[in-house]
Amino acid sequence: MKPKTKTINVMLLDGGLGDHIASTTAVYYITQQYPWINPIVWAPDFIVEYMRNVLPGTEVWGLSEMRGRYDPTKPTKTTKWDGLTSSMKIHLVDYAFLKLCDESPSIEHKNYRQPNLSAVQVPELPEKYVVFTTGYTAEVREWPAESVNEVAIYVLNKGYIPVFLGQTQTHTGVKHVIKGQFKEEIDFDTGVNLIDKTSLLQAMAIMSKARAVLGVDNGLLHAAGCTDVPIIGGFTTVTPEIRMPYRGSVLGRDFYPIIPQSLDCRFCQQKTNFLYGHDYRNCLFKDERALQCTKEMKAEKFISYLEKIL
């Protein structure tokens, strides 16, 4: 006998683009496995367009739209960081499932949701291109400008055009605004600069047609994981195994990870514990060891994988 239909609030709070793409997978699981549950989803404004695309029939609202719509008397499940559990040491999808479903389903339920991009209009693009995602919100996840420029020249010499994507400001619908940094030393004139010129679905549509997407542990790599494009991504503070996307029921399918090989302090966010008060967006060190992991995101490492892809 099917239980009585019940409406609940699903609050997607804290984290960036990757966190909320992963949470969308868990919300979809709820709609498929528990048809007697009617979830009303509340999410940062920047992810709403994507969620409405991949969760047809589910009510999704941005945080800026809560006034007059949110009913606090309904039961609420939330991804809010509570200081007890976090996504520091487990995959973003696993964290979302634990918080929203209190379970860990088999791998076929963990795939990133792929949007329907057929009707998405994008700017005119070159026939052959590679997407560069160079923005960062934390100093420990910067792709050094000299490496970006060297890889861009390599791509050009291979007959492909670099296309640069990202946002300098991402609005959540509440006071907090996610600010992306883009180094002035990057030569964006080597290709097509679309920074601040696309929506999230447009960025996904552009990446879906690219030969590859490149970057260092940022939200757009997760967005690329919602398509079938090959991805080359660097990791500094966590291992690839807890951040690569699930695609085709495979963790990291067509994902080529780059990691610091020689540092004892690599993956600091994942392998340290009880450092209460430390913000892992910043390096643990303030001396000559500072940010060595980002300096190992070298051009030759990206190029070695591009040789296989291009």
C-alpha positions as CSV (number, residue, x, y, z in Angstrom):
1,M,0.0,0.0,0.0
2,K,1.4,3.4,-1.0
3,P,1.7,5.9,1.9
4,K,-0.3,9.1,1.9
5,T,1.2,11.8,-0.3
6,K,3.3,14.2,1.8
7,T,4.7,17.6,0.8
8,I,8.2,18.5,2.1
9,N,10.6,21.3,1.7
10,V,14.0,20.5,0.3
11,M,16.5,23.3,1.1
12,L,19.7,23.4,-0.8
13,L,22.0,25.6,1.3
14,D,25.7,26.2,1.5
15,G,28.3,25.4,-1.1
16,G,28.9,26.3,-4.8
17,L,27.8,25.1,-8.2
18,G,29.2,21.6,-7.8
19,D,27.5,21.0,-4.4
20,H,24.1,21.9,-5.9
21,I,24.6,19.9,-9.1
22,A,25.3,16.9,-6.8
23,S,22.3,17.7,-4.6
24,T,20.1,17.7,-7.7
25,T,21.0,14.0,-8.2
26,A,19.7,13.2,-4.8
27,V,16.5,15.3,-5.3
28,Y,15.8,13.3,-8.5
29,Y,16.3,10.1,-6.6
30,I,13.6,11.2,-4.1
31,T,11.1,11.9,-7.0
32,Q,11.8,8.4,-8.5
33,Q,12.0,6.2,-5.4
34,Y,9.4,7.9,-3.2
35,P,6.5,8.9,-5.4
36,W,4.4,9.7,-2.4
37,I,6.7,12.5,-1.6
38,N,6.0,15.9,-3.2
39,P,9.3,17.9,-2.7
40,I,9.3,21.7,-3.0
41,V,12.9,22.6,-3.8
42,W,14.4,25.8,-2.6
43,A,17.9,26.5,-4.1
44,P,20.3,29.3,-4.9
45,D,19.1,31.4,-7.8
46,F,22.0,30.4,-10.0
47,I,21.1,26.7,-10.1
48,V,17.3,27.1,-10.5
49,E,17.3,27.1,-14.4
50,Y,19.3,23.8,-14.4
51,M,17.1,22.2,-11.8
52,R,13.9,23.0,-13.5
53,N,15.4,21.5,-16.7
54,V,16.4,18.2,-15.2
55,L,13.6,17.8,-12.6
56,P,10.5,18.1,-14.8
57,G,7.3,18.1,-12.8
58,T,9.1,19.2,-9.6
59,E,8.4,22.6,-8.0
60,V,11.7,24.5,-7.8
61,W,12.1,28.0,-6.5
62,G,15.1,30.3,-6.0
63,L,16.0,31.6,-2.5
64,S,15.0,35.1,-3.7
65,E,11.5,33.8,-4.2
66,M,10.8,32.4,-0.8
67,R,8.8,35.3,0.6
68,G,5.1,34.4,0.5
69,R,5.8,30.9,-0.9
70,Y,7.8,29.1,1.7
71,D,5.7,27.2,4.2
72,P,7.7,26.5,7.4
73,T,5.1,24.2,8.8
74,K,6.1,21.5,6.2
75,P,8.8,19.1,7.1
76,T,12.2,20.2,5.8
77,K,15.3,18.3,4.6
78,T,18.4,20.4,4.0
79,T,22.0,20.2,2.8
80,K,23.1,22.9,5.2
81,W,26.5,22.3,6.8
82,D,25.8,21.5,10.4
83,G,29.4,21.1,11.8
84,L,28.8,17.4,12.3
85,T,28.8,16.1,8.7
86,S,30.4,17.7,5.7
87,S,31.6,17.0,2.1
88,M,35.2,17.4,3.1
89,K,36.0,13.7,3.0
90,I,33.2,12.2,0.9
91,H,31.9,12.8,-2.6
92,L,29.5,15.7,-3.0
93,V,26.8,13.2,-4.2
94,D,27.2,11.0,-1.2
95,Y,27.0,13.9,1.1
96,A,23.7,15.0,-0.6
97,F,22.2,11.6,-0.3
98,L,23.1,11.3,3.4
99,K,21.6,14.7,4.2
100,L,18.5,14.5,2.0
101,C,17.8,10.8,2.0
102,D,19.7,9.3,4.9
103,E,21.0,6.5,2.6
104,S,23.7,5.7,0.1
105,P,22.2,4.1,-3.1
106,S,24.0,2.0,-5.7
107,I,26.1,3.8,-8.3
108,E,23.5,3.9,-11.1
109,H,21.5,6.4,-9.0
110,K,24.5,8.7,-8.6
111,N,24.9,10.0,-12.1
112,Y,24.9,13.8,-12.6
113,R,21.6,14.9,-14.2
114,Q,22.1,15.7,-17.9
115,P,19.9,18.7,-19.1
116,N,18.1,18.9,-22.4
117,L,20.1,21.5,-24.2
118,S,18.5,21.3,-27.6
119,A,16.6,24.6,-27.3
120,V,19.5,26.6,-25.6
121,Q,20.7,29.4,-27.8
122,V,24.5,30.1,-27.6
123,P,26.8,32.7,-29.1
124,E,28.4,31.9,-32.5
125,L,31.4,29.6,-31.8
126,P,34.3,28.3,-33.9
127,E,33.9,24.9,-35.4
128,K,36.7,23.3,-33.2
129,Y,37.3,24.6,-29.7
130,V,38.5,23.7,-26.2
131,V,36.9,25.3,-23.1
132,F,39.1,26.9,-20.5
133,T,37.6,27.5,-17.0
134,T,40.1,29.7,-15.3
135,G,38.0,31.4,-12.5
136,Y,38.5,30.5,-8.9
137,T,36.9,31.3,-5.6
138,A,39.7,30.1,-3.4
139,E,43.5,30.7,-3.6
140,V,44.1,26.9,-3.2
141,R,42.3,26.2,-6.5
142,E,43.9,28.7,-8.8
143,W,45.2,27.6,-12.2
144,P,48.3,29.7,-12.7
145,A,48.1,32.2,-15.5
146,E,51.4,31.1,-17.1
147,S,50.1,27.6,-17.3
148,V,46.8,28.7,-18.9
149,N,48.6,30.8,-21.5
150,E,51.0,27.9,-22.4
151,V,48.1,25.5,-22.8
152,A,46.1,28.0,-24.9
153,I,49.0,28.4,-27.3
154,Y,49.3,24.6,-27.6
155,V,45.6,24.3,-28.3
156,L,45.8,27.0,-31.0
157,N,48.8,25.1,-32.6
158,K,46.6,22.0,-32.7
159,G,43.9,23.8,-34.8
160,Y,41.5,24.5,-31.9
161,I,40.3,27.8,-30.5
162,P,40.3,28.4,-26.7
163,V,36.9,29.5,-25.3
164,F,36.9,31.0,-21.9
165,L,33.9,30.6,-19.6
166,G,33.0,31.7,-16.1
167,Q,31.3,34.3,-13.9
168,T,32.9,37.1,-11.8
169,Q,29.7,37.2,-9.7
170,T,27.2,34.4,-9.1
171,H,24.0,35.5,-7.3
172,T,22.5,33.1,-4.8
173,G,19.3,35.0,-4.0
174,V,20.4,35.9,-0.5
175,K,23.0,38.4,0.7
176,H,25.9,36.1,-0.2
177,V,27.4,36.5,-3.7
178,I,29.9,34.0,-5.0
179,K,32.8,36.0,-6.5
180,G,35.1,34.5,-9.1
181,Q,38.6,35.7,-9.7
182,F,40.3,35.8,-13.1
183,K,43.9,36.7,-13.4
184,E,44.7,39.7,-15.6
185,E,47.9,37.9,-16.7
186,I,45.8,35.4,-18.7
187,D,45.8,36.3,-22.4
188,F,42.1,36.0,-23.1
189,D,42.7,37.4,-26.6
190,T,44.1,34.1,-27.7
191,G,40.5,32.8,-28.0
192,V,36.9,33.7,-27.5
193,N,36.2,35.3,-24.2
194,L,32.7,34.5,-22.9
195,I,33.3,35.3,-19.2
196,D,30.1,36.9,-17.8
197,K,28.4,36.4,-21.1
198,T,26.5,33.1,-20.6
199,S,23.8,31.6,-18.4
200,L,24.6,28.2,-16.7
201,L,22.6,26.3,-19.4
202,Q,24.4,28.2,-22.1
203,A,27.7,27.3,-20.6
204,M,26.7,23.7,-20.4
205,A,25.6,23.8,-24.1
206,I,28.9,25.3,-25.1
207,M,30.9,22.7,-23.1
208,S,28.8,19.8,-24.5
209,K,30.1,20.6,-28.0
210,A,33.7,21.3,-27.0
211,R,36.6,18.8,-27.7
212,A,37.6,19.1,-24.0
213,V,37.0,21.2,-20.9
214,L,40.0,22.3,-18.7
215,G,40.2,23.7,-15.2
216,V,41.2,23.2,-11.6
217,D,38.5,22.0,-9.2
218,N,35.8,24.5,-9.9
219,G,32.0,24.5,-10.4
220,L,32.1,24.6,-14.2
221,L,34.0,21.2,-14.2
222,H,30.9,19.8,-12.4
223,A,28.7,21.5,-15.0
224,A,30.8,19.9,-17.7
225,G,30.1,16.6,-15.9
226,C,26.5,17.0,-16.8
227,T,27.5,16.5,-20.4
228,D,29.6,13.8,-22.2
229,V,32.6,16.1,-22.9
230,P,36.1,14.9,-21.9
231,I,37.4,16.8,-18.9
232,I,40.9,17.5,-17.7
233,G,40.8,18.8,-14.1
234,G,43.3,19.6,-11.4
235,F,42.9,18.8,-7.7
236,T,44.8,20.3,-4.9
237,T,43.0,20.1,-1.5
238,V,40.9,16.9,-2.2
239,T,41.5,13.7,-4.1
240,P,39.8,13.3,-7.5
241,E,37.8,10.3,-6.2
242,I,35.6,12.6,-4.1
243,R,35.0,15.3,-6.7
244,M,35.0,13.8,-10.2
245,P,31.4,13.5,-11.7
246,Y,29.4,10.3,-12.0
247,R,28.6,9.7,-15.6
248,G,27.2,6.6,-17.1
249,S,27.3,4.9,-13.7
250,V,31.1,5.4,-13.6
251,L,33.0,7.7,-11.3
252,G,35.2,9.9,-13.4
253,R,34.3,8.6,-16.9
254,D,36.3,10.5,-19.5
255,F,37.8,12.6,-16.7
256,Y,41.6,13.0,-16.6
257,P,42.7,14.2,-13.2
258,I,45.9,16.2,-12.5
259,I,47.3,16.1,-8.9
260,P,50.4,17.4,-7.1
261,Q,52.8,14.5,-7.2
262,S,55.5,15.6,-4.8
263,L,53.8,17.3,-1.9
264,D,53.2,15.7,1.5
265,C,50.5,18.4,2.2
266,R,48.4,17.7,-0.9
267,F,44.7,16.9,-0.3
268,C,44.9,18.9,3.0
269,Q,41.2,19.4,3.2
270,Q,40.5,15.7,3.0
271,K,43.2,14.2,5.1
272,T,43.5,16.6,8.0
273,N,41.0,16.7,10.8
274,F,40.0,18.7,13.9
275,L,41.6,21.9,12.6
276,Y,38.6,23.9,13.8
277,G,38.4,27.4,12.5
278,H,40.7,26.9,9.5
279,D,39.2,28.0,6.2
280,Y,40.4,25.5,3.6
281,R,39.9,28.1,0.9
282,N,43.3,29.3,2.2
283,C,46.6,27.5,2.4
284,L,47.7,26.0,5.7
285,F,51.1,27.6,5.3
286,K,52.3,31.2,5.3
287,D,56.0,30.5,4.4
288,E,57.8,29.2,1.2
289,R,55.5,26.1,1.3
290,A,52.4,28.2,0.6
291,L,50.3,27.3,-2.4
292,Q,52.8,24.9,-3.8
293,C,49.9,22.6,-4.9
294,T,48.6,25.3,-7.3
295,K,52.1,25.8,-8.8
296,E,52.0,22.1,-9.7
297,M,49.1,22.7,-12.0
298,K,51.6,22.9,-14.8
299,A,50.9,23.2,-18.5
300,E,52.7,20.0,-19.5
301,K,50.4,18.0,-17.3
302,F,47.3,19.3,-19.2
303,I,49.1,19.0,-22.5
304,S,50.0,15.4,-21.9
305,Y,46.2,14.5,-21.7
306,L,45.3,16.9,-24.5
307,E,47.7,14.9,-26.7
308,K,45.5,11.8,-26.2
309,I,42.2,13.7,-26.7
310,L,43.0,16.0,-29.6
